[in-house]
Amino acid sequence: MNIIEKLQWRYAVKKFDKTKFLSNEQVELLKEAFNLTATSYGLQPVKLLVIQNKEIQKELVAHSWNQSQVLDASHLLVICVPKKYTTEEVSSYFNLVQKIRNTPDEIINPFKKFLTAEIEKKTQEELLIWNKNQAYLALGNLLTVCALENIDSCPMEGFVPDKYDEILDLDSRNLTSVLVLPAGFRAEDDYMKDLKKVRKDMDEVVINFS
């Protein structure tokens, strides 16, 4: 299938096959894809929890609007961002740039100074919103990669972040959960799997300037 056919094949799975599991290679691929996601300034203010623990998954169902996909999927992916974001993240980023690219200070320092000032002038609430936007970029990337690899998924905003944070002890990591993505393989009796995709006509969603 080409990429459009793969995206047509993809849908938000309502029922996963409990007996099918992602291979180690598939899990590693999703982790690599997450790490390669585009983020603002390349700062990567996002982290991915990869959960394959049925006891934890079962506990999280009650805080996911009782959506059974959280338990039945092979793996549960949770995208998180820092609760508190500081200029230390900028310093760490540019240290990594120097390590990987061997970029001279005279080139790095002006951009580093600019980014540091940008972070310092924002409130923690503004930084949290900014970083949550990066989480959505990561989710979109994962959805596409899943489709290309014939991995089923179901993106979710319908969960209680505070409860996820508590159960997964995210406070100790200075993290808060933003998005949830159960991943695995669709059940043969999922009523949604053979339904036609509903999308607006192209001329309703795309405006061409020429």
Secondary structure, 3 states (H helix, E strand, C coil): CCHHHHHHHCCECCCECCCCCCCHHHHHHHHHHHHCCCCHHHCCCCEEEEECCHHHHHHHHCCCCCCCHHHHCCEEEEEEEECCCCCHHHHHHHHHHHHHHCCCHHHHHHHHHHHHHHHHCCCHHHHHHHHHHHHHHHHHHHHHHHHHCCCEECCECCCCHHHHHHHCCCHHHCEEEEEEEEEECECCCCCCCCCCCCCCCHHHHCCCCC
